[in-house]
């Protein structure tokens, strides 16, 4: 079962058939997220084939990991399957 953890907390967990693997990143569906650990960020980036990414800061027990989660609210057509799914980096441990 894919799981994302940081600072001792499970941030996301889903069954294998619920996640999408793109470019070796695990994208968790919105229903798998523990939203209490995610704070919206103003940061964005652009991927030429996925589109404009938005970010969350992961916050656990008073510690922030800025822009450690990203998602595509309006992905381009080739990435439609990851719409609103969230992936992690910057020290967030994702186990598949």
FINU-277233 format. One record per atom (N, C-alpha, C): atom name; x, y, z; residue number from 1. Coordinates in nm, 2 decimals, decimal comma, always signed. Atoms other than C-alpha are relative to their C-alpha. Layout:
BEGIN
<atom><atom>CA</atom><east>X</east><north>Y</north><up>Z</up><n>NUM</n></atom>
...
***
This chain:
BEGIN
<atom><atom>N</atom><east>+0,08</east><north>-0,12</north><up>+0,00</up><n>1</n></atom>
<atom><atom>CA</atom><east>+0,00</east><north>+0,00</north><up>+0,00</up><n>1</n></atom>
<atom><atom>C</atom><east>+0,09</east><north>+0,12</north><up>+0,00</up><n>1</n></atom>
<atom><atom>N</atom><east>-0,08</east><north>-0,12</north><up>+0,00</up><n>2</n></atom>
<atom><atom>CA</atom><east>+0,17</east><north>+0,32</north><up>-0,11</up><n>2</n></atom>
<atom><atom>C</atom><east>-0,03</east><north>+0,10</north><up>+0,12</up><n>2</n></atom>
<atom><atom>N</atom><east>+0,01</east><north>-0,09</north><up>-0,12</up><n>3</n></atom>
<atom><atom>CA</atom><east>+0,23</east><north>+0,56</north><up>+0,19</up><n>3</n></atom>
<atom><atom>C</atom><east>+0,10</east><north>+0,11</north><up>-0,01</up><n>3</n></atom>
<atom><atom>N</atom><east>-0,09</east><north>-0,11</north><up>-0,01</up><n>4</n></atom>
<atom><atom>CA</atom><east>+0,38</east><north>+0,90</north><up>+0,22</up><n>4</n></atom>
<atom><atom>C</atom><east>+0,01</east><north>+0,05</north><up>+0,15</up><n>4</n></atom>
<atom><atom>N</atom><east>-0,02</east><north>-0,04</north><up>-0,14</up><n>5</n></atom>
<atom><atom>CA</atom><east>+0,53</east><north>+1,00</north><up>+0,56</up><n>5</n></atom>
<atom><atom>C</atom><east>+0,10</east><north>+0,11</north><up>+0,01</up><n>5</n></atom>
<atom><atom>N</atom><east>-0,10</east><north>-0,11</north><up>-0,03</up><n>6</n></atom>
<atom><atom>CA</atom><east>+0,71</east><north>+1,30</north><up>+0,70</up><n>6</n></atom>
<atom><atom>C</atom><east>-0,01</east><north>+0,03</north><up>+0,15</up><n>6</n></atom>
<atom><atom>N</atom><east>-0,01</east><north>-0,04</north><up>-0,14</up><n>7</n></atom>
<atom><atom>CA</atom><east>+0,82</east><north>+1,39</north><up>+1,06</up><n>7</n></atom>
<atom><atom>C</atom><east>-0,09</east><north>-0,09</north><up>+0,08</up><n>7</n></atom>
<atom><atom>N</atom><east>+0,07</east><north>+0,09</north><up>-0,08</up><n>8</n></atom>
<atom><atom>CA</atom><east>+0,66</east><north>+1,08</north><up>+1,19</up><n>8</n></atom>
<atom><atom>C</atom><east>-0,15</east><north>-0,02</north><up>-0,02</up><n>8</n></atom>
<atom><atom>N</atom><east>+0,15</east><north>+0,01</north><up>+0,03</up><n>9</n></atom>
<atom><atom>CA</atom><east>+0,31</east><north>+1,13</north><up>+1,04</up><n>9</n></atom>
<atom><atom>C</atom><east>-0,02</east><north>-0,05</north><up>-0,14</up><n>9</n></atom>
<atom><atom>N</atom><east>+0,05</east><north>+0,05</north><up>+0,13</up><n>10</n></atom>
<atom><atom>CA</atom><east>+0,13</east><north>+0,95</north><up>+0,76</up><n>10</n></atom>
<atom><atom>C</atom><east>-0,07</east><north>+0,12</north><up>-0,07</up><n>10</n></atom>
<atom><atom>N</atom><east>+0,06</east><north>-0,12</north><up>+0,07</up><n>11</n></atom>
<atom><atom>CA</atom><east>+0,05</east><north>+1,23</north><up>+0,51</up><n>11</n></atom>
<atom><atom>C</atom><east>-0,10</east><north>-0,05</north><up>-0,11</up><n>11</n></atom>
<atom><atom>N</atom><east>+0,09</east><north>+0,06</north><up>+0,10</up><n>12</n></atom>
<atom><atom>CA</atom><east>-0,11</east><north>+1,00</north><up>+0,24</up><n>12</n></atom>
<atom><atom>C</atom><east>+0,01</east><north>-0,15</north><up>+0,00</up><n>12</n></atom>
<atom><atom>N</atom><east>-0,01</east><north>+0,15</north><up>+0,02</up><n>13</n></atom>
<atom><atom>CA</atom><east>-0,20</east><north>+0,63</north><up>+0,20</up><n>13</n></atom>
<atom><atom>C</atom><east>-0,11</east><north>-0,04</north><up>-0,09</up><n>13</n></atom>
<atom><atom>N</atom><east>+0,10</east><north>+0,05</north><up>+0,09</up><n>14</n></atom>
<atom><atom>CA</atom><east>-0,38</east><north>+0,45</north><up>-0,07</up><n>14</n></atom>
<atom><atom>C</atom><east>+0,03</east><north>-0,14</north><up>-0,05</up><n>14</n></atom>
<atom><atom>N</atom><east>-0,03</east><north>+0,13</north><up>+0,06</up><n>15</n></atom>
<atom><atom>CA</atom><east>-0,41</east><north>+0,11</north><up>-0,23</up><n>15</n></atom>
<atom><atom>C</atom><east>+0,07</east><north>+0,02</north><up>-0,14</up><n>15</n></atom>
<atom><atom>N</atom><east>-0,08</east><north>-0,01</north><up>+0,13</up><n>16</n></atom>
<atom><atom>CA</atom><east>-0,20</east><north>+0,03</north><up>-0,54</up><n>16</n></atom>
<atom><atom>C</atom><east>-0,09</east><north>+0,04</north><up>-0,11</up><n>16</n></atom>
<atom><atom>N</atom><east>+0,09</east><north>-0,03</north><up>+0,11</up><n>17</n></atom>
<atom><atom>CA</atom><east>-0,50</east><north>+0,06</north><up>-0,77</up><n>17</n></atom>
<atom><atom>C</atom><east>-0,05</east><north>+0,15</north><up>+0,00</up><n>17</n></atom>
<atom><atom>N</atom><east>+0,05</east><north>-0,13</north><up>-0,01</up><n>18</n></atom>
<atom><atom>CA</atom><east>-0,58</east><north>+0,41</north><up>-0,65</up><n>18</n></atom>
<atom><atom>C</atom><east>+0,10</east><north>+0,11</north><up>-0,04</up><n>18</n></atom>
<atom><atom>N</atom><east>-0,11</east><north>-0,10</north><up>+0,04</up><n>19</n></atom>
<atom><atom>CA</atom><east>-0,24</east><north>+0,58</north><up>-0,72</up><n>19</n></atom>
<atom><atom>C</atom><east>+0,03</east><north>-0,01</north><up>-0,14</up><n>19</n></atom>
<atom><atom>N</atom><east>-0,06</east><north>-0,01</north><up>+0,14</up><n>20</n></atom>
<atom><atom>CA</atom><east>-0,09</east><north>+0,69</north><up>-1,05</up><n>20</n></atom>
<atom><atom>C</atom><east>+0,15</east><north>+0,02</north><up>+0,02</up><n>20</n></atom>
<atom><atom>N</atom><east>-0,15</east><north>-0,01</north><up>+0,01</up><n>21</n></atom>
<atom><atom>CA</atom><east>+0,28</east><north>+0,64</north><up>-1,12</up><n>21</n></atom>
<atom><atom>C</atom><east>+0,03</east><north>+0,07</north><up>-0,12</up><n>21</n></atom>
<atom><atom>N</atom><east>-0,05</east><north>-0,08</north><up>+0,12</up><n>22</n></atom>
<atom><atom>CA</atom><east>+0,42</east><north>+0,91</north><up>-1,35</up><n>22</n></atom>
<atom><atom>C</atom><east>+0,14</east><north>+0,05</north><up>+0,03</up><n>22</n></atom>
<atom><atom>N</atom><east>-0,14</east><north>-0,04</north><up>-0,01</up><n>23</n></atom>
<atom><atom>CA</atom><east>+0,79</east><north>+0,97</north><up>-1,40</up><n>23</n></atom>
<atom><atom>C</atom><east>+0,06</east><north>-0,05</north><up>+0,13</up><n>23</n></atom>
<atom><atom>N</atom><east>-0,05</east><north>+0,06</north><up>-0,13</up><n>24</n></atom>
<atom><atom>CA</atom><east>+0,86</east><north>+0,74</north><up>-1,10</up><n>24</n></atom>
<atom><atom>C</atom><east>-0,05</east><north>+0,07</north><up>+0,12</up><n>24</n></atom>
<atom><atom>N</atom><east>+0,06</east><north>-0,07</north><up>-0,12</up><n>25</n></atom>
<atom><atom>CA</atom><east>+0,65</east><north>+0,97</north><up>-0,87</up><n>25</n></atom>
<atom><atom>C</atom><east>-0,14</east><north>-0,07</north><up>+0,02</up><n>25</n></atom>
<atom><atom>N</atom><east>+0,13</east><north>+0,05</north><up>-0,04</up><n>26</n></atom>
<atom><atom>CA</atom><east>+0,35</east><north>+0,83</north><up>-0,68</up><n>26</n></atom>
<atom><atom>C</atom><east>-0,09</east><north>+0,12</north><up>+0,02</up><n>26</n></atom>
<atom><atom>N</atom><east>+0,10</east><north>-0,10</north><up>-0,02</up><n>27</n></atom>
<atom><atom>CA</atom><east>+0,05</east><north>+1,05</north><up>-0,72</up><n>27</n></atom>
<atom><atom>C</atom><east>-0,12</east><north>-0,06</north><up>+0,07</up><n>27</n></atom>
<atom><atom>N</atom><east>+0,11</east><north>+0,05</north><up>-0,08</up><n>28</n></atom>
<atom><atom>CA</atom><east>-0,21</east><north>+1,00</north><up>-0,45</up><n>28</n></atom>
<atom><atom>C</atom><east>-0,13</east><north>+0,07</north><up>-0,03</up><n>28</n></atom>
<atom><atom>N</atom><east>+0,13</east><north>-0,07</north><up>+0,02</up><n>29</n></atom>
<atom><atom>CA</atom><east>-0,58</east><north>+1,07</north><up>-0,50</up><n>29</n></atom>
<atom><atom>C</atom><east>-0,04</east><north>+0,08</north><up>+0,12</up><n>29</n></atom>
<atom><atom>N</atom><east>+0,04</east><north>-0,08</north><up>-0,11</up><n>30</n></atom>
<atom><atom>CA</atom><east>-0,74</east><north>+1,34</north><up>-0,30</up><n>30</n></atom>
<atom><atom>C</atom><east>-0,06</east><north>-0,07</north><up>+0,12</up><n>30</n></atom>
<atom><atom>N</atom><east>+0,06</east><north>+0,07</north><up>-0,11</up><n>31</n></atom>
<atom><atom>CA</atom><east>-0,93</east><north>+1,09</north><up>-0,09</up><n>31</n></atom>
<atom><atom>C</atom><east>+0,10</east><north>-0,07</north><up>+0,09</up><n>31</n></atom>
<atom><atom>N</atom><east>-0,10</east><north>+0,07</north><up>-0,07</up><n>32</n></atom>
<atom><atom>CA</atom><east>-0,60</east><north>+0,94</north><up>+0,03</up><n>32</n></atom>
<atom><atom>C</atom><east>+0,08</east><north>+0,09</north><up>+0,09</up><n>32</n></atom>
<atom><atom>N</atom><east>-0,08</east><north>-0,11</north><up>-0,06</up><n>33</n></atom>
<atom><atom>CA</atom><east>-0,46</east><north>+1,27</north><up>+0,17</up><n>33</n></atom>
<atom><atom>C</atom><east>-0,05</east><north>+0,03</north><up>+0,14</up><n>33</n></atom>
<atom><atom>N</atom><east>+0,04</east><north>-0,05</north><up>-0,14</up><n>34</n></atom>
<atom><atom>CA</atom><east>-0,46</east><north>+1,37</north><up>+0,54</up><n>34</n></atom>
<atom><atom>C</atom><east>+0,02</east><north>+0,16</north><up>-0,01</up><n>34</n></atom>
<atom><atom>N</atom><east>+0,00</east><north>-0,14</north><up>+0,03</up><n>35</n></atom>
<atom><atom>CA</atom><east>-0,55</east><north>+1,73</north><up>+0,46</up><n>35</n></atom>
<atom><atom>C</atom><east>+0,05</east><north>+0,09</north><up>+0,12</up><n>35</n></atom>
<atom><atom>N</atom><east>-0,05</east><north>-0,08</north><up>-0,11</up><n>36</n></atom>
<atom><atom>CA</atom><east>-0,47</east><north>+1,85</north><up>+0,81</up><n>36</n></atom>
<atom><atom>C</atom><east>+0,15</east><north>+0,03</north><up>+0,00</up><n>36</n></atom>
<atom><atom>N</atom><east>-0,15</east><north>-0,02</north><up>+0,01</up><n>37</n></atom>
<atom><atom>CA</atom><east>-0,10</east><north>+1,82</north><up>+0,72</up><n>37</n></atom>
<atom><atom>C</atom><east>+0,04</east><north>+0,08</north><up>-0,12</up><n>37</n></atom>
<atom><atom>N</atom><east>-0,04</east><north>-0,07</north><up>+0,12</up><n>38</n></atom>
<atom><atom>CA</atom><east>-0,12</east><north>+2,02</north><up>+0,40</up><n>38</n></atom>
<atom><atom>C</atom><east>-0,05</east><north>+0,14</north><up>+0,00</up><n>38</n></atom>
<atom><atom>N</atom><east>+0,04</east><north>-0,14</north><up>+0,00</up><n>39</n></atom>
<atom><atom>CA</atom><east>-0,12</east><north>+2,40</north><up>+0,38</up><n>39</n></atom>
<atom><atom>C</atom><east>+0,03</east><north>+0,05</north><up>-0,14</up><n>39</n></atom>
<atom><atom>N</atom><east>-0,02</east><north>-0,06</north><up>+0,14</up><n>40</n></atom>
<atom><atom>CA</atom><east>-0,17</east><north>+2,58</north><up>+0,04</up><n>40</n></atom>
<atom><atom>C</atom><east>+0,12</east><north>+0,09</north><up>-0,01</up><n>40</n></atom>
<atom><atom>N</atom><east>-0,11</east><north>-0,08</north><up>+0,03</up><n>41</n></atom>
<atom><atom>CA</atom><east>+0,13</east><north>+2,74</north><up>-0,11</up><n>41</n></atom>
<atom><atom>C</atom><east>-0,02</east><north>+0,09</north><up>-0,12</up><n>41</n></atom>
<atom><atom>N</atom><east>+0,01</east><north>-0,08</north><up>+0,12</up><n>42</n></atom>
<atom><atom>CA</atom><east>+0,16</east><north>+3,02</north><up>-0,36</up><n>42</n></atom>
<atom><atom>C</atom><east>+0,09</east><north>-0,04</north><up>-0,11</up><n>42</n></atom>
<atom><atom>N</atom><east>-0,10</east><north>+0,04</north><up>+0,10</up><n>43</n></atom>
<atom><atom>CA</atom><east>+0,44</east><north>+2,84</north><up>-0,54</up><n>43</n></atom>
<atom><atom>C</atom><east>-0,06</east><north>-0,08</north><up>-0,11</up><n>43</n></atom>
<atom><atom>N</atom><east>+0,05</east><north>+0,07</north><up>+0,12</up><n>44</n></atom>
<atom><atom>CA</atom><east>+0,38</east><north>+2,71</north><up>-0,89</up><n>44</n></atom>
<atom><atom>C</atom><east>+0,13</east><north>-0,04</north><up>-0,08</up><n>44</n></atom>
<atom><atom>N</atom><east>-0,10</east><north>+0,03</north><up>+0,10</up><n>45</n></atom>
<atom><atom>CA</atom><east>+0,59</east><north>+2,54</north><up>-1,16</up><n>45</n></atom>
<atom><atom>C</atom><east>-0,07</east><north>-0,05</north><up>-0,12</up><n>45</n></atom>
<atom><atom>N</atom><east>+0,06</east><north>+0,04</north><up>+0,13</up><n>46</n></atom>
<atom><atom>CA</atom><east>+0,53</east><north>+2,44</north><up>-1,52</up><n>46</n></atom>
<atom><atom>C</atom><east>+0,07</east><north>-0,12</north><up>-0,06</up><n>46</n></atom>
<atom><atom>N</atom><east>-0,05</east><north>+0,12</north><up>+0,08</up><n>47</n></atom>
<atom><atom>CA</atom><east>+0,58</east><north>+2,10</north><up>-1,69</up><n>47</n></atom>
<atom><atom>C</atom><east>-0,05</east><north>+0,01</north><up>-0,14</up><n>47</n></atom>
<atom><atom>N</atom><east>+0,04</east><north>-0,02</north><up>+0,14</up><n>48</n></atom>
<atom><atom>CA</atom><east>+0,58</east><north>+2,11</north><up>-2,07</up><n>48</n></atom>
<atom><atom>C</atom><east>-0,11</east><north>-0,10</north><up>-0,04</up><n>48</n></atom>
<atom><atom>N</atom><east>+0,11</east><north>+0,09</north><up>+0,04</up><n>49</n></atom>
<atom><atom>CA</atom><east>+0,35</east><north>+1,80</north><up>-2,09</up><n>49</n></atom>
<atom><atom>C</atom><east>-0,11</east><north>-0,02</north><up>+0,10</up><n>49</n></atom>
<atom><atom>N</atom><east>+0,11</east><north>+0,01</north><up>-0,10</up><n>50</n></atom>
<atom><atom>CA</atom><east>+0,16</east><north>+1,81</north><up>-1,76</up><n>50</n></atom>
<atom><atom>C</atom><east>-0,07</east><north>+0,13</north><up>+0,03</up><n>50</n></atom>
<atom><atom>N</atom><east>+0,06</east><north>-0,13</north><up>-0,02</up><n>51</n></atom>
<atom><atom>CA</atom><east>+0,09</east><north>+2,18</north><up>-1,73</up><n>51</n></atom>
<atom><atom>C</atom><east>+0,05</east><north>+0,07</north><up>+0,13</up><n>51</n></atom>
<atom><atom>N</atom><east>-0,03</east><north>-0,09</north><up>-0,11</up><n>52</n></atom>
<atom><atom>CA</atom><east>+0,09</east><north>+2,42</north><up>-1,43</up><n>52</n></atom>
<atom><atom>C</atom><east>-0,03</east><north>-0,08</north><up>+0,13</up><n>52</n></atom>
<atom><atom>N</atom><east>+0,01</east><north>+0,07</north><up>-0,13</up><n>53</n></atom>
<atom><atom>CA</atom><east>+0,16</east><north>+2,26</north><up>-1,09</up><n>53</n></atom>
<atom><atom>C</atom><east>-0,02</east><north>+0,10</north><up>+0,11</up><n>53</n></atom>
<atom><atom>N</atom><east>+0,02</east><north>-0,08</north><up>-0,12</up><n>54</n></atom>
<atom><atom>CA</atom><east>+0,04</east><north>+2,40</north><up>-0,76</up><n>54</n></atom>
<atom><atom>C</atom><east>+0,06</east><north>-0,08</north><up>+0,11</up><n>54</n></atom>
<atom><atom>N</atom><east>-0,07</east><north>+0,06</north><up>-0,10</up><n>55</n></atom>
<atom><atom>CA</atom><east>+0,20</east><north>+2,32</north><up>-0,43</up><n>55</n></atom>
<atom><atom>C</atom><east>-0,07</east><north>+0,01</north><up>+0,14</up><n>55</n></atom>
<atom><atom>N</atom><east>+0,04</east><north>-0,01</north><up>-0,14</up><n>56</n></atom>
<atom><atom>CA</atom><east>+0,13</east><north>+2,25</north><up>-0,06</up><n>56</n></atom>
<atom><atom>C</atom><east>+0,13</east><north>-0,01</north><up>+0,08</up><n>56</n></atom>
<atom><atom>N</atom><east>-0,10</east><north>+0,02</north><up>-0,11</up><n>57</n></atom>
<atom><atom>CA</atom><east>+0,36</east><north>+2,29</north><up>+0,24</up><n>57</n></atom>
<atom><atom>C</atom><east>-0,05</east><north>-0,11</north><up>+0,09</up><n>57</n></atom>
<atom><atom>N</atom><east>+0,04</east><north>+0,11</north><up>-0,09</up><n>58</n></atom>
<atom><atom>CA</atom><east>+0,36</east><north>+1,98</north><up>+0,45</up><n>58</n></atom>
<atom><atom>C</atom><east>+0,04</east><north>+0,05</north><up>+0,14</up><n>58</n></atom>
<atom><atom>N</atom><east>-0,02</east><north>-0,05</north><up>-0,14</up><n>59</n></atom>
<atom><atom>CA</atom><east>+0,32</east><north>+2,08</north><up>+0,82</up><n>59</n></atom>
<atom><atom>C</atom><east>-0,04</east><north>-0,11</north><up>+0,10</up><n>59</n></atom>
<atom><atom>N</atom><east>+0,03</east><north>+0,10</north><up>-0,11</up><n>60</n></atom>
<atom><atom>CA</atom><east>+0,35</east><north>+1,83</north><up>+1,11</up><n>60</n></atom>
<atom><atom>C</atom><east>+0,07</east><north>+0,04</north><up>+0,13</up><n>60</n></atom>
<atom><atom>N</atom><east>-0,05</east><north>-0,03</north><up>-0,14</up><n>61</n></atom>
<atom><atom>CA</atom><east>+0,39</east><north>+1,91</north><up>+1,48</up><n>61</n></atom>
<atom><atom>C</atom><east>+0,08</east><north>+0,13</north><up>+0,00</up><n>61</n></atom>
<atom><atom>N</atom><east>-0,07</east><north>-0,13</north><up>+0,00</up><n>62</n></atom>
<atom><atom>CA</atom><east>+0,49</east><north>+2,27</north><up>+1,41</up><n>62</n></atom>
<atom><atom>C</atom><east>+0,12</east><north>+0,02</north><up>-0,09</up><n>62</n></atom>
<atom><atom>N</atom><east>-0,11</east><north>-0,01</north><up>+0,09</up><n>63</n></atom>
<atom><atom>CA</atom><east>+0,75</east><north>+2,19</north><up>+1,15</up><n>63</n></atom>
<atom><atom>C</atom><east>-0,06</east><north>+0,00</north><up>-0,14</up><n>63</n></atom>
<atom><atom>N</atom><east>+0,05</east><north>-0,02</north><up>+0,14</up><n>64</n></atom>
<atom><atom>CA</atom><east>+0,70</east><north>+2,30</north><up>+0,79</up><n>64</n></atom>
<atom><atom>C</atom><east>+0,11</east><north>-0,05</north><up>-0,10</up><n>64</n></atom>
<atom><atom>N</atom><east>-0,08</east><north>+0,04</north><up>+0,12</up><n>65</n></atom>
<atom><atom>CA</atom><east>+0,84</east><north>+2,14</north><up>+0,47</up><n>65</n></atom>
<atom><atom>C</atom><east>-0,06</east><north>+0,07</north><up>-0,12</up><n>65</n></atom>
<atom><atom>N</atom><east>+0,06</east><north>-0,09</north><up>+0,10</up><n>66</n></atom>
<atom><atom>CA</atom><east>+0,78</east><north>+2,41</north><up>+0,22</up><n>66</n></atom>
<atom><atom>C</atom><east>+0,00</east><north>-0,06</north><up>-0,14</up><n>66</n></atom>
<atom><atom>N</atom><east>+0,02</east><north>+0,05</north><up>+0,14</up><n>67</n></atom>
<atom><atom>CA</atom><east>+0,64</east><north>+2,31</north><up>-0,12</up><n>67</n></atom>
<atom><atom>C</atom><east>+0,04</east><north>-0,14</north><up>-0,02</up><n>67</n></atom>
<atom><atom>N</atom><east>-0,04</east><north>+0,14</north><up>+0,01</up><n>68</n></atom>
<atom><atom>CA</atom><east>+0,70</east><north>+1,94</north><up>-0,05</up><n>68</n></atom>
<atom><atom>C</atom><east>-0,10</east><north>-0,09</north><up>-0,07</up><n>68</n></atom>
<atom><atom>N</atom><east>+0,10</east><north>+0,08</north><up>+0,07</up><n>69</n></atom>
<atom><atom>CA</atom><east>+0,38</east><north>+1,83</north><up>-0,23</up><n>69</n></atom>
<atom><atom>C</atom><east>-0,05</east><north>+0,09</north><up>-0,11</up><n>69</n></atom>
<atom><atom>N</atom><east>+0,05</east><north>-0,07</north><up>+0,11</up><n>70</n></atom>
<atom><atom>CA</atom><east>+0,26</east><north>+1,92</north><up>-0,57</up><n>70</n></atom>
<atom><atom>C</atom><east>-0,12</east><north>-0,08</north><up>-0,07</up><n>70</n></atom>
<atom><atom>N</atom><east>+0,11</east><north>+0,06</north><up>+0,07</up><n>71</n></atom>
<atom><atom>CA</atom><east>-0,05</east><north>+1,86</north><up>-0,79</up><n>71</n></atom>
<atom><atom>C</atom><east>-0,03</east><north>+0,08</north><up>-0,12</up><n>71</n></atom>
<atom><atom>N</atom><east>+0,04</east><north>-0,07</north><up>+0,12</up><n>72</n></atom>
<atom><atom>CA</atom><east>-0,20</east><north>+1,96</north><up>-1,12</up><n>72</n></atom>
<atom><atom>C</atom><east>-0,16</east><north>+0,02</north><up>+0,00</up><n>72</n></atom>
<atom><atom>N</atom><east>+0,15</east><north>-0,02</north><up>+0,00</up><n>73</n></atom>
<atom><atom>CA</atom><east>-0,55</east><north>+2,12</north><up>-1,08</up><n>73</n></atom>
<atom><atom>C</atom><east>-0,07</east><north>+0,00</north><up>-0,13</up><n>73</n></atom>
<atom><atom>N</atom><east>+0,05</east><north>+0,00</north><up>+0,13</up><n>74</n></atom>
<atom><atom>CA</atom><east>-0,59</east><north>+2,15</north><up>-1,45</up><n>74</n></atom>
<atom><atom>C</atom><east>+0,11</east><north>-0,05</north><up>-0,10</up><n>74</n></atom>
<atom><atom>N</atom><east>-0,11</east><north>+0,05</north><up>+0,08</up><n>75</n></atom>
<atom><atom>CA</atom><east>-0,34</east><north>+1,92</north><up>-1,62</up><n>75</n></atom>
<atom><atom>C</atom><east>-0,03</east><north>+0,00</north><up>-0,15</up><n>75</n></atom>
<atom><atom>N</atom><east>+0,02</east><north>+0,02</north><up>+0,14</up><n>76</n></atom>
<atom><atom>CA</atom><east>-0,29</east><north>+1,90</north><up>-1,99</up><n>76</n></atom>
<atom><atom>C</atom><east>-0,05</east><north>-0,13</north><up>-0,03</up><n>76</n></atom>
<atom><atom>N</atom><east>+0,08</east><north>+0,12</north><up>+0,04</up><n>77</n></atom>
<atom><atom>CA</atom><east>-0,47</east><north>+1,63</north><up>-2,18</up><n>77</n></atom>
<atom><atom>C</atom><east>+0,09</east><north>-0,13</north><up>+0,02</up><n>77</n></atom>
<atom><atom>N</atom><east>-0,08</east><north>+0,12</north><up>-0,02</up><n>78</n></atom>
<atom><atom>CA</atom><east>-0,17</east><north>+1,38</north><up>-2,17</up><n>78</n></atom>
<atom><atom>C</atom><east>+0,01</east><north>-0,04</north><up>+0,15</up><n>78</n></atom>
<atom><atom>N</atom><east>-0,02</east><north>+0,03</north><up>-0,14</up><n>79</n></atom>
<atom><atom>CA</atom><east>-0,17</east><north>+1,40</north><up>-1,79</up><n>79</n></atom>
<atom><atom>C</atom><east>-0,14</east><north>+0,00</north><up>+0,08</up><n>79</n></atom>
<atom><atom>N</atom><east>+0,14</east><north>-0,01</north><up>-0,06</up><n>80</n></atom>
<atom><atom>CA</atom><east>-0,55</east><north>+1,40</north><up>-1,73</up><n>80</n></atom>
<atom><atom>C</atom><east>-0,02</east><north>-0,10</north><up>+0,12</up><n>80</n></atom>
<atom><atom>N</atom><east>+0,02</east><north>+0,10</north><up>-0,11</up><n>81</n></atom>
<atom><atom>CA</atom><east>-0,52</east><north>+1,09</north><up>-1,50</up><n>81</n></atom>
<atom><atom>C</atom><east>+0,05</east><north>+0,04</north><up>+0,13</up><n>81</n></atom>
<atom><atom>N</atom><east>-0,05</east><north>-0,04</north><up>-0,13</up><n>82</n></atom>
<atom><atom>CA</atom><east>-0,34</east><north>+1,28</north><up>-1,23</up><n>82</n></atom>
<atom><atom>C</atom><east>-0,06</east><north>+0,13</north><up>+0,05</up><n>82</n></atom>
<atom><atom>N</atom><east>+0,07</east><north>-0,12</north><up>-0,05</up><n>83</n></atom>
<atom><atom>CA</atom><east>-0,58</east><north>+1,57</north><up>-1,20</up><n>83</n></atom>
<atom><atom>C</atom><east>-0,03</east><north>-0,01</north><up>+0,15</up><n>83</n></atom>
<atom><atom>N</atom><east>+0,02</east><north>-0,01</north><up>-0,15</up><n>84</n></atom>
<atom><atom>CA</atom><east>-0,58</east><north>+1,68</north><up>-0,83</up><n>84</n></atom>
<atom><atom>C</atom><east>+0,07</east><north>-0,11</north><up>+0,08</up><n>84</n></atom>
<atom><atom>N</atom><east>-0,08</east><north>+0,10</north><up>-0,07</up><n>85</n></atom>
<atom><atom>CA</atom><east>-0,36</east><north>+1,38</north><up>-0,74</up><n>85</n></atom>
<atom><atom>C</atom><east>+0,13</east><north>+0,07</north><up>+0,06</up><n>85</n></atom>
<atom><atom>N</atom><east>-0,11</east><north>-0,07</north><up>-0,07</up><n>86</n></atom>
<atom><atom>CA</atom><east>-0,07</east><north>+1,48</north><up>-0,50</up><n>86</n></atom>
<atom><atom>C</atom><east>+0,12</east><north>-0,09</north><up>+0,00</up><n>86</n></atom>
<atom><atom>N</atom><east>-0,12</east><north>+0,07</north><up>-0,01</up><n>87</n></atom>
<atom><atom>CA</atom><east>+0,29</east><north>+1,37</north><up>-0,52</up><n>87</n></atom>
<atom><atom>C</atom><east>+0,09</east><north>+0,08</north><up>+0,10</up><n>87</n></atom>
<atom><atom>N</atom><east>-0,08</east><north>-0,06</north><up>-0,11</up><n>88</n></atom>
<atom><atom>CA</atom><east>+0,57</east><north>+1,44</north><up>-0,27</up><n>88</n></atom>
<atom><atom>C</atom><east>+0,15</east><north>-0,01</north><up>-0,04</up><n>88</n></atom>
<atom><atom>N</atom><east>-0,14</east><north>+0,00</north><up>+0,01</up><n>89</n></atom>
<atom><atom>CA</atom><east>+0,94</east><north>+1,52</north><up>-0,25</up><n>89</n></atom>
<atom><atom>C</atom><east>+0,06</east><north>+0,08</north><up>+0,12</up><n>89</n></atom>
<atom><atom>N</atom><east>-0,07</east><north>-0,08</north><up>-0,11</up><n>90</n></atom>
<atom><atom>CA</atom><east>+1,19</east><north>+1,72</north><up>-0,03</up><n>90</n></atom>
<atom><atom>C</atom><east>-0,01</east><north>-0,07</north><up>+0,13</up><n>90</n></atom>
<atom><atom>N</atom><east>-0,01</east><north>+0,07</north><up>-0,13</up><n>91</n></atom>
<atom><atom>CA</atom><east>+1,23</east><north>+1,45</north><up>+0,23</up><n>91</n></atom>
<atom><atom>C</atom><east>-0,12</east><north>-0,08</north><up>+0,04</up><n>91</n></atom>
<atom><atom>N</atom><east>+0,12</east><north>+0,08</north><up>-0,04</up><n>92</n></atom>
<atom><atom>CA</atom><east>+0,88</east><north>+1,31</north><up>+0,24</up><n>92</n></atom>
<atom><atom>C</atom><east>+0,03</east><north>-0,14</north><up>-0,05</up><n>92</n></atom>
<atom><atom>N</atom><east>-0,03</east><north>+0,14</north><up>+0,03</up><n>93</n></atom>
<atom><atom>CA</atom><east>+0,93</east><north>+0,93</north><up>+0,24</up><n>93</n></atom>
<atom><atom>C</atom><east>-0,13</east><north>-0,06</north><up>-0,06</up><n>93</n></atom>
<atom><atom>N</atom><east>+0,11</east><north>+0,07</north><up>+0,07</up><n>94</n></atom>
<atom><atom>CA</atom><east>+0,71</east><north>+0,76</north><up>-0,02</up><n>94</n></atom>
<atom><atom>C</atom><east>+0,04</east><north>-0,14</north><up>-0,02</up><n>94</n></atom>
<atom><atom>N</atom><east>-0,02</east><north>+0,14</north><up>+0,02</up><n>95</n></atom>
<atom><atom>CA</atom><east>+0,70</east><north>+0,38</north><up>+0,00</up><n>95</n></atom>
<atom><atom>C</atom><east>-0,11</east><north>-0,06</north><up>-0,09</up><n>95</n></atom>
<atom><atom>N</atom><east>+0,09</east><north>+0,06</north><up>+0,10</up><n>96</n></atom>
<atom><atom>CA</atom><east>+0,54</east><north>+0,18</north><up>-0,28</up><n>96</n></atom>
<atom><atom>C</atom><east>-0,03</east><north>-0,14</north><up>+0,04</up><n>96</n></atom>
***
